[in-house]
Amino acid sequence: MGADALLTGGAASKSVTQTVRRAVAHIRSDLDAAIARDPAVESRLEMALASPGLHAVWSHRLAHRMWSKGGSWRLPARLLSQTARAVTGVEIHPGATIGRRFFIDHGMGVVIGETAEVGDDVMLYHGVTLGGRSLQRVKRHPTVGDGVTIGAGARVLGPVRVGDGAQIGANAVVVKDVPPQAVATGIPAKVRFPEPAYDPYTDPALFI
């Protein structure tokens, strides 16, 4: 074997090792973020084995990579996403873009559309829909900023923007942009800005 072949093989091996390390680091960060948001779980192992929300997210990450390759990869990506839907109750189109440390608590009934974009450190509860309001092949699903929490049963519809750190109340229907750090509750959702000492977990409007 020539020197060039050895160098090529060594570079490929190093690339694989780096990819595996990045994947492990992402999995750990997902697990730690999920544990921080779920007081019912006591260990990474329990979370890894018993969280349908995390299983859906991990399946989506693989499906999204396949989808992004285009062409003949897209049908397998859709089939993987549909298998994850059947197993977890969470439907995420493989075209959706999902950030790091994303967590879906409970998981059942969540739907995320093809052109949705979700930032880092976002948390969704069960029954959330990030849906569209158009049949055109355009950007038709929400863009959700970093650090957003969306309560159970909420619907965020159309190409609206939910700003960083915003809170969407349970069962709210959001059809207009929500500014950063705002709270949106009701049908249709109304926006307000909480006081600096505001604790979202003591606000009943977020859970009704």
VEXBALUM-601730 format. One record per residue (C-alpha): residue number from 1; residue in one letter; x, y, z. Coordinates in Angstrom, 1 decimal, m for minus. Layout:
BEGIN
<node><logu>NUM</logu><nulo>A</nulo><x>X</x><y>Y</y><z>Z</z></node>
...
//
This chain:
BEGIN
<node><logu>1</logu><nulo>M</nulo><x>0.0</x><y>0.0</y><z>0.0</z></node>
<node><logu>2</logu><nulo>G</nulo><x>1.4</x><y>3.4</y><z>m1.0</z></node>
<node><logu>3</logu><nulo>A</nulo><x>1.9</x><y>6.4</y><z>1.1</z></node>
<node><logu>4</logu><nulo>D</nulo><x>m0.9</x><y>8.3</y><z>m0.6</z></node>
<node><logu>5</logu><nulo>A</nulo><x>m3.3</x><y>5.4</y><z>0.2</z></node>
<node><logu>6</logu><nulo>L</nulo><x>m2.2</x><y>5.4</y><z>3.8</z></node>
<node><logu>7</logu><nulo>L</nulo><x>m2.7</x><y>9.1</y><z>4.2</z></node>
<node><logu>8</logu><nulo>T</nulo><x>m6.2</x><y>8.9</y><z>2.5</z></node>
<node><logu>9</logu><nulo>G</nulo><x>m7.2</x><y>6.0</y><z>4.8</z></node>
<node><logu>10</logu><nulo>G</nulo><x>m5.9</x><y>7.9</y><z>7.9</z></node>
<node><logu>11</logu><nulo>A</nulo><x>m7.8</x><y>11.0</y><z>6.9</z></node>
<node><logu>12</logu><nulo>A</nulo><x>m11.0</x><y>9.0</y><z>6.3</z></node>
<node><logu>13</logu><nulo>S</nulo><x>m10.6</x><y>7.3</y><z>9.7</z></node>
<node><logu>14</logu><nulo>K</nulo><x>m10.1</x><y>10.6</y><z>11.4</z></node>
<node><logu>15</logu><nulo>S</nulo><x>m13.2</x><y>12.1</y><z>9.8</z></node>
<node><logu>16</logu><nulo>V</nulo><x>m15.3</x><y>9.1</y><z>10.9</z></node>
<node><logu>17</logu><nulo>T</nulo><x>m14.0</x><y>9.4</y><z>14.4</z></node>
<node><logu>18</logu><nulo>Q</nulo><x>m14.8</x><y>13.2</y><z>14.5</z></node>
<node><logu>19</logu><nulo>T</nulo><x>m18.3</x><y>12.5</y><z>13.2</z></node>
<node><logu>20</logu><nulo>V</nulo><x>m18.9</x><y>9.9</y><z>15.9</z></node>
<node><logu>21</logu><nulo>R</nulo><x>m17.6</x><y>12.2</y><z>18.6</z></node>
<node><logu>22</logu><nulo>R</nulo><x>m19.9</x><y>15.0</y><z>17.4</z></node>
<node><logu>23</logu><nulo>A</nulo><x>m22.9</x><y>12.7</y><z>17.3</z></node>
<node><logu>24</logu><nulo>V</nulo><x>m22.2</x><y>11.5</y><z>20.9</z></node>
<node><logu>25</logu><nulo>A</nulo><x>m21.8</x><y>15.1</y><z>22.1</z></node>
<node><logu>26</logu><nulo>H</nulo><x>m25.1</x><y>16.0</y><z>20.5</z></node>
<node><logu>27</logu><nulo>I</nulo><x>m26.8</x><y>13.0</y><z>22.1</z></node>
<node><logu>28</logu><nulo>R</nulo><x>m25.4</x><y>13.9</y><z>25.5</z></node>
<node><logu>29</logu><nulo>S</nulo><x>m26.5</x><y>17.5</y><z>25.2</z></node>
<node><logu>30</logu><nulo>D</nulo><x>m30.0</x><y>16.4</y><z>24.1</z></node>
<node><logu>31</logu><nulo>L</nulo><x>m30.2</x><y>14.1</y><z>27.1</z></node>
<node><logu>32</logu><nulo>D</nulo><x>m29.0</x><y>16.6</y><z>29.6</z></node>
<node><logu>33</logu><nulo>A</nulo><x>m31.4</x><y>19.3</y><z>28.2</z></node>
<node><logu>34</logu><nulo>A</nulo><x>m34.3</x><y>16.8</y><z>28.5</z></node>
<node><logu>35</logu><nulo>I</nulo><x>m33.4</x><y>15.8</y><z>32.1</z></node>
<node><logu>36</logu><nulo>A</nulo><x>m33.2</x><y>19.5</y><z>33.1</z></node>
<node><logu>37</logu><nulo>R</nulo><x>m36.8</x><y>19.9</y><z>31.8</z></node>
<node><logu>38</logu><nulo>D</nulo><x>m38.3</x><y>16.7</y><z>33.1</z></node>
<node><logu>39</logu><nulo>P</nulo><x>m38.3</x><y>16.2</y><z>36.9</z></node>
<node><logu>40</logu><nulo>A</nulo><x>m39.8</x><y>12.8</y><z>36.5</z></node>
<node><logu>41</logu><nulo>V</nulo><x>m36.6</x><y>11.3</y><z>35.1</z></node>
<node><logu>42</logu><nulo>E</nulo><x>m33.5</x><y>10.6</y><z>37.1</z></node>
<node><logu>43</logu><nulo>S</nulo><x>m30.8</x><y>9.4</y><z>34.7</z></node>
<node><logu>44</logu><nulo>R</nulo><x>m29.5</x><y>9.7</y><z>31.1</z></node>
<node><logu>45</logu><nulo>L</nulo><x>m30.2</x><y>6.0</y><z>30.7</z></node>
<node><logu>46</logu><nulo>E</nulo><x>m33.9</x><y>6.3</y><z>31.7</z></node>
<node><logu>47</logu><nulo>M</nulo><x>m34.3</x><y>9.3</y><z>29.4</z></node>
<node><logu>48</logu><nulo>A</nulo><x>m32.6</x><y>7.6</y><z>26.5</z></node>
<node><logu>49</logu><nulo>L</nulo><x>m34.8</x><y>4.5</y><z>26.8</z></node>
<node><logu>50</logu><nulo>A</nulo><x>m38.1</x><y>5.9</y><z>27.8</z></node>
<node><logu>51</logu><nulo>S</nulo><x>m38.6</x><y>9.3</y><z>26.1</z></node>
<node><logu>52</logu><nulo>P</nulo><x>m40.6</x><y>9.1</y><z>22.9</z></node>
<node><logu>53</logu><nulo>G</nulo><x>m40.0</x><y>12.8</y><z>22.3</z></node>
<node><logu>54</logu><nulo>L</nulo><x>m36.2</x><y>12.3</y><z>22.2</z></node>
<node><logu>55</logu><nulo>H</nulo><x>m36.6</x><y>9.2</y><z>20.1</z></node>
<node><logu>56</logu><nulo>A</nulo><x>m38.6</x><y>11.3</y><z>17.6</z></node>
<node><logu>57</logu><nulo>V</nulo><x>m36.0</x><y>14.0</y><z>17.6</z></node>
<node><logu>58</logu><nulo>W</nulo><x>m33.1</x><y>11.6</y><z>17.0</z></node>
<node><logu>59</logu><nulo>S</nulo><x>m35.0</x><y>9.9</y><z>14.2</z></node>
<node><logu>60</logu><nulo>H</nulo><x>m35.6</x><y>13.3</y><z>12.7</z></node>
<node><logu>61</logu><nulo>R</nulo><x>m32.0</x><y>14.2</y><z>12.8</z></node>
<node><logu>62</logu><nulo>L</nulo><x>m31.1</x><y>11.2</y><z>10.6</z></node>
<node><logu>63</logu><nulo>A</nulo><x>m34.2</x><y>11.7</y><z>8.3</z></node>
<node><logu>64</logu><nulo>H</nulo><x>m33.2</x><y>15.4</y><z>7.8</z></node>
<node><logu>65</logu><nulo>R</nulo><x>m29.7</x><y>14.5</y><z>6.8</z></node>
<node><logu>66</logu><nulo>M</nulo><x>m31.1</x><y>12.0</y><z>4.3</z></node>
<node><logu>67</logu><nulo>W</nulo><x>m33.7</x><y>14.6</y><z>3.0</z></node>
<node><logu>68</logu><nulo>S</nulo><x>m31.0</x><y>17.2</y><z>2.6</z></node>
<node><logu>69</logu><nulo>K</nulo><x>m29.1</x><y>15.0</y><z>0.2</z></node>
<node><logu>70</logu><nulo>G</nulo><x>m32.1</x><y>15.2</y><z>m2.2</z></node>
<node><logu>71</logu><nulo>G</nulo><x>m32.9</x><y>12.9</y><z>m5.1</z></node>
<node><logu>72</logu><nulo>S</nulo><x>m33.4</x><y>9.3</y><z>m4.2</z></node>
<node><logu>73</logu><nulo>W</nulo><x>m32.7</x><y>9.9</y><z>m0.5</z></node>
<node><logu>74</logu><nulo>R</nulo><x>m36.0</x><y>11.7</y><z>0.0</z></node>
<node><logu>75</logu><nulo>L</nulo><x>m38.3</x><y>8.7</y><z>m0.1</z></node>
<node><logu>76</logu><nulo>P</nulo><x>m36.3</x><y>6.8</y><z>2.5</z></node>
<node><logu>77</logu><nulo>A</nulo><x>m36.3</x><y>9.9</y><z>4.6</z></node>
<node><logu>78</logu><nulo>R</nulo><x>m40.1</x><y>10.1</y><z>4.4</z></node>
<node><logu>79</logu><nulo>L</nulo><x>m40.4</x><y>6.4</y><z>5.3</z></node>
<node><logu>80</logu><nulo>L</nulo><x>m38.1</x><y>6.9</y><z>8.3</z></node>
<node><logu>81</logu><nulo>S</nulo><x>m40.2</x><y>9.8</y><z>9.5</z></node>
<node><logu>82</logu><nulo>Q</nulo><x>m43.4</x><y>7.9</y><z>9.1</z></node>
<node><logu>83</logu><nulo>T</nulo><x>m41.9</x><y>4.9</y><z>11.1</z></node>
<node><logu>84</logu><nulo>A</nulo><x>m40.9</x><y>7.3</y><z>13.8</z></node>
<node><logu>85</logu><nulo>R</nulo><x>m44.5</x><y>8.8</y><z>13.8</z></node>
<node><logu>86</logu><nulo>A</nulo><x>m46.0</x><y>5.3</y><z>14.2</z></node>
<node><logu>87</logu><nulo>V</nulo><x>m43.6</x><y>4.5</y><z>17.1</z></node>
<node><logu>88</logu><nulo>T</nulo><x>m43.6</x><y>7.8</y><z>19.0</z></node>
<node><logu>89</logu><nulo>G</nulo><x>m46.8</x><y>9.6</y><z>18.0</z></node>
<node><logu>90</logu><nulo>V</nulo><x>m44.7</x><y>12.6</y><z>16.9</z></node>
<node><logu>91</logu><nulo>E</nulo><x>m44.8</x><y>13.6</y><z>13.2</z></node>
<node><logu>92</logu><nulo>I</nulo><x>m41.8</x><y>15.7</y><z>12.0</z></node>
<node><logu>93</logu><nulo>H</nulo><x>m41.4</x><y>16.2</y><z>8.3</z></node>
<node><logu>94</logu><nulo>P</nulo><x>m37.8</x><y>15.4</y><z>7.4</z></node>
<node><logu>95</logu><nulo>G</nulo><x>m37.5</x><y>18.8</y><z>5.7</z></node>
<node><logu>96</logu><nulo>A</nulo><x>m38.0</x><y>20.7</y><z>8.9</z></node>
<node><logu>97</logu><nulo>T</nulo><x>m34.9</x><y>22.3</y><z>10.5</z></node>
<node><logu>98</logu><nulo>I</nulo><x>m34.5</x><y>21.6</y><z>14.2</z></node>
<node><logu>99</logu><nulo>G</nulo><x>m31.9</x><y>23.2</y><z>16.4</z></node>
<node><logu>100</logu><nulo>R</nulo><x>m29.8</x><y>21.7</y><z>19.3</z></node>
<node><logu>101</logu><nulo>R</nulo><x>m31.1</x><y>20.6</y><z>22.7</z></node>
<node><logu>102</logu><nulo>F</nulo><x>m34.7</x><y>20.4</y><z>21.4</z></node>
<node><logu>103</logu><nulo>F</nulo><x>m37.1</x><y>18.6</y><z>23.7</z></node>
<node><logu>104</logu><nulo>I</nulo><x>m40.6</x><y>17.4</y><z>23.3</z></node>
<node><logu>105</logu><nulo>D</nulo><x>m42.2</x><y>16.5</y><z>26.6</z></node>
<node><logu>106</logu><nulo>H</nulo><x>m44.6</x><y>13.5</y><z>26.5</z></node>
<node><logu>107</logu><nulo>G</nulo><x>m44.5</x><y>13.7</y><z>22.7</z></node>
<node><logu>108</logu><nulo>M</nulo><x>m47.9</x><y>12.4</y><z>21.6</z></node>
<node><logu>109</logu><nulo>G</nulo><x>m49.7</x><y>14.4</y><z>18.9</z></node>
<node><logu>110</logu><nulo>V</nulo><x>m46.9</x><y>16.8</y><z>18.0</z></node>
<node><logu>111</logu><nulo>V</nulo><x>m46.9</x><y>17.8</y><z>14.3</z></node>
<node><logu>112</logu><nulo>I</nulo><x>m44.0</x><y>19.9</y><z>12.7</z></node>
<node><logu>113</logu><nulo>G</nulo><x>m44.4</x><y>20.8</y><z>9.0</z></node>
<node><logu>114</logu><nulo>E</nulo><x>m41.8</x><y>20.7</y><z>6.2</z></node>
<node><logu>115</logu><nulo>T</nulo><x>m40.7</x><y>24.3</y><z>6.2</z></node>
<node><logu>116</logu><nulo>A</nulo><x>m40.7</x><y>24.8</y><z>9.9</z></node>
<node><logu>117</logu><nulo>E</nulo><x>m37.5</x><y>26.1</y><z>11.5</z></node>
<node><logu>118</logu><nulo>V</nulo><x>m36.9</x><y>25.6</y><z>15.2</z></node>
<node><logu>119</logu><nulo>G</nulo><x>m34.0</x><y>27.2</y><z>17.1</z></node>
<node><logu>120</logu><nulo>D</nulo><x>m31.9</x><y>25.9</y><z>19.9</z></node>
<node><logu>121</logu><nulo>D</nulo><x>m33.1</x><y>25.1</y><z>23.4</z></node>
<node><logu>122</logu><nulo>V</nulo><x>m36.8</x><y>24.9</y><z>22.4</z></node>
<node><logu>123</logu><nulo>M</nulo><x>m39.4</x><y>22.9</y><z>24.3</z></node>
<node><logu>124</logu><nulo>L</nulo><x>m42.7</x><y>21.7</y><z>23.1</z></node>
<node><logu>125</logu><nulo>Y</nulo><x>m45.4</x><y>19.9</y><z>25.1</z></node>
<node><logu>126</logu><nulo>H</nulo><x>m47.8</x><y>17.3</y><z>23.7</z></node>
<node><logu>127</logu><nulo>G</nulo><x>m50.3</x><y>18.2</y><z>21.0</z></node>
<node><logu>128</logu><nulo>V</nulo><x>m48.4</x><y>21.1</y><z>19.6</z></node>
<node><logu>129</logu><nulo>T</nulo><x>m48.8</x><y>21.9</y><z>15.9</z></node>
<node><logu>130</logu><nulo>L</nulo><x>m46.3</x><y>23.9</y><z>13.9</z></node>
<node><logu>131</logu><nulo>G</nulo><x>m48.5</x><y>23.9</y><z>10.8</z></node>
<node><logu>132</logu><nulo>G</nulo><x>m49.1</x><y>25.7</y><z>7.5</z></node>
<node><logu>133</logu><nulo>R</nulo><x>m51.9</x><y>27.8</y><z>6.1</z></node>
<node><logu>134</logu><nulo>S</nulo><x>m51.0</x><y>27.5</y><z>2.4</z></node>
<node><logu>135</logu><nulo>L</nulo><x>m51.1</x><y>24.8</y><z>m0.2</z></node>
<node><logu>136</logu><nulo>Q</nulo><x>m48.3</x><y>26.5</y><z>m2.2</z></node>
<node><logu>137</logu><nulo>R</nulo><x>m44.8</x><y>25.2</y><z>m2.3</z></node>
<node><logu>138</logu><nulo>V</nulo><x>m43.4</x><y>28.1</y><z>m0.3</z></node>
<node><logu>139</logu><nulo>K</nulo><x>m42.2</x><y>28.9</y><z>3.2</z></node>
<node><logu>140</logu><nulo>R</nulo><x>m45.5</x><y>28.1</y><z>4.9</z></node>
<node><logu>141</logu><nulo>H</nulo><x>m44.6</x><y>26.9</y><z>8.4</z></node>
<node><logu>142</logu><nulo>P</nulo><x>m43.4</x><y>28.8</y><z>11.5</z></node>
<node><logu>143</logu><nulo>T</nulo><x>m39.9</x><y>30.0</y><z>12.4</z></node>
<node><logu>144</logu><nulo>V</nulo><x>m39.4</x><y>29.5</y><z>16.2</z></node>
<node><logu>145</logu><nulo>G</nulo><x>m36.5</x><y>31.3</y><z>17.9</z></node>
<node><logu>146</logu><nulo>D</nulo><x>m34.1</x><y>30.1</y><z>20.6</z></node>
<node><logu>147</logu><nulo>G</nulo><x>m35.3</x><y>29.3</y><z>24.1</z></node>
<node><logu>148</logu><nulo>V</nulo><x>m39.0</x><y>29.2</y><z>23.2</z></node>
<node><logu>149</logu><nulo>T</nulo><x>m41.5</x><y>27.1</y><z>25.2</z></node>
<node><logu>150</logu><nulo>I</nulo><x>m44.8</x><y>26.1</y><z>23.5</z></node>
<node><logu>151</logu><nulo>G</nulo><x>m47.6</x><y>24.7</y><z>25.8</z></node>
<node><logu>152</logu><nulo>A</nulo><x>m49.7</x><y>21.6</y><z>25.3</z></node>
<node><logu>153</logu><nulo>G</nulo><x>m52.2</x><y>21.8</y><z>22.4</z></node>
<node><logu>154</logu><nulo>A</nulo><x>m51.0</x><y>25.1</y><z>21.0</z></node>
<node><logu>155</logu><nulo>R</nulo><x>m51.2</x><y>25.7</y><z>17.3</z></node>
<node><logu>156</logu><nulo>V</nulo><x>m48.7</x><y>28.0</y><z>15.6</z></node>
<node><logu>157</logu><nulo>L</nulo><x>m49.9</x><y>28.4</y><z>12.0</z></node>
<node><logu>158</logu><nulo>G</nulo><x>m48.4</x><y>29.9</y><z>8.9</z></node>
<node><logu>159</logu><nulo>P</nulo><x>m44.9</x><y>31.5</y><z>8.2</z></node>
<node><logu>160</logu><nulo>V</nulo><x>m45.1</x><y>33.4</y><z>11.5</z></node>
<node><logu>161</logu><nulo>R</nulo><x>m42.0</x><y>34.2</y><z>13.6</z></node>
<node><logu>162</logu><nulo>V</nulo><x>m41.9</x><y>33.4</y><z>17.3</z></node>
<node><logu>163</logu><nulo>G</nulo><x>m39.0</x><y>35.4</y><z>18.8</z></node>
<node><logu>164</logu><nulo>D</nulo><x>m36.3</x><y>34.2</y><z>21.1</z></node>
<node><logu>165</logu><nulo>G</nulo><x>m37.4</x><y>33.4</y><z>24.6</z></node>
<node><logu>166</logu><nulo>A</nulo><x>m41.2</x><y>33.7</y><z>23.9</z></node>
<node><logu>167</logu><nulo>Q</nulo><x>m43.8</x><y>31.6</y><z>25.7</z></node>
<node><logu>168</logu><nulo>I</nulo><x>m46.8</x><y>30.2</y><z>23.9</z></node>
<node><logu>169</logu><nulo>G</nulo><x>m49.7</x><y>29.2</y><z>26.2</z></node>
<node><logu>170</logu><nulo>A</nulo><x>m51.5</x><y>25.9</y><z>26.2</z></node>
<node><logu>171</logu><nulo>N</nulo><x>m54.2</x><y>25.6</y><z>23.4</z></node>
<node><logu>172</logu><nulo>A</nulo><x>m53.2</x><y>29.1</y><z>22.1</z></node>
<node><logu>173</logu><nulo>V</nulo><x>m53.7</x><y>29.6</y><z>18.3</z></node>
<node><logu>174</logu><nulo>V</nulo><x>m50.9</x><y>31.8</y><z>17.0</z></node>
<node><logu>175</logu><nulo>V</nulo><x>m51.4</x><y>33.3</y><z>13.5</z></node>
<node><logu>176</logu><nulo>K</nulo><x>m49.3</x><y>36.4</y><z>13.9</z></node>
<node><logu>177</logu><nulo>D</nulo><x>m45.6</x><y>37.1</y><z>14.9</z></node>
<node><logu>178</logu><nulo>V</nulo><x>m44.8</x><y>36.9</y><z>18.5</z></node>
<node><logu>179</logu><nulo>P</nulo><x>m42.0</x><y>39.3</y><z>19.7</z></node>
<node><logu>180</logu><nulo>P</nulo><x>m39.0</x><y>38.0</y><z>21.6</z></node>
<node><logu>181</logu><nulo>Q</nulo><x>m39.6</x><y>37.5</y><z>25.4</z></node>
<node><logu>182</logu><nulo>A</nulo><x>m43.4</x><y>37.9</y><z>24.9</z></node>
<node><logu>183</logu><nulo>V</nulo><x>m46.2</x><y>35.7</y><z>26.2</z></node>
<node><logu>184</logu><nulo>A</nulo><x>m49.0</x><y>34.7</y><z>23.8</z></node>
<node><logu>185</logu><nulo>T</nulo><x>m52.2</x><y>33.1</y><z>25.1</z></node>
<node><logu>186</logu><nulo>G</nulo><x>m55.7</x><y>32.6</y><z>23.9</z></node>
<node><logu>187</logu><nulo>I</nulo><x>m57.7</x><y>32.1</y><z>20.6</z></node>
<node><logu>188</logu><nulo>P</nulo><x>m56.5</x><y>33.9</y><z>18.6</z></node>
<node><logu>189</logu><nulo>A</nulo><x>m53.4</x><y>34.5</y><z>20.7</z></node>
<node><logu>190</logu><nulo>K</nulo><x>m52.9</x><y>37.9</y><z>22.3</z></node>
<node><logu>191</logu><nulo>V</nulo><x>m49.4</x><y>39.1</y><z>23.1</z></node>
<node><logu>192</logu><nulo>R</nulo><x>m48.3</x><y>40.7</y><z>26.4</z></node>
<node><logu>193</logu><nulo>F</nulo><x>m44.9</x><y>41.4</y><z>28.0</z></node>
<node><logu>194</logu><nulo>P</nulo><x>m44.4</x><y>40.1</y><z>31.5</z></node>
<node><logu>195</logu><nulo>E</nulo><x>m42.6</x><y>41.8</y><z>34.3</z></node>
<node><logu>196</logu><nulo>P</nulo><x>m38.9</x><y>41.1</y><z>34.8</z></node>
<node><logu>197</logu><nulo>A</nulo><x>m39.5</x><y>38.8</y><z>37.7</z></node>
<node><logu>198</logu><nulo>Y</nulo><x>m42.1</x><y>36.8</y><z>35.7</z></node>
<node><logu>199</logu><nulo>D</nulo><x>m42.1</x><y>33.0</y><z>36.3</z></node>
<node><logu>200</logu><nulo>P</nulo><x>m43.9</x><y>31.2</y><z>33.5</z></node>
<node><logu>201</logu><nulo>Y</nulo><x>m44.6</x><y>28.2</y><z>35.6</z></node>
<node><logu>202</logu><nulo>T</nulo><x>m46.8</x><y>30.2</y><z>38.0</z></node>
<node><logu>203</logu><nulo>D</nulo><x>m48.9</x><y>31.7</y><z>35.2</z></node>
<node><logu>204</logu><nulo>P</nulo><x>m52.2</x><y>29.8</y><z>34.8</z></node>
<node><logu>205</logu><nulo>A</nulo><x>m52.8</x><y>31.3</y><z>31.4</z></node>
<node><logu>206</logu><nulo>L</nulo><x>m49.9</x><y>29.3</y><z>30.0</z></node>
<node><logu>207</logu><nulo>F</nulo><x>m51.5</x><y>26.0</y><z>31.1</z></node>
<node><logu>208</logu><nulo>I</nulo><x>m55.2</x><y>26.6</y><z>30.3</z></node>
//
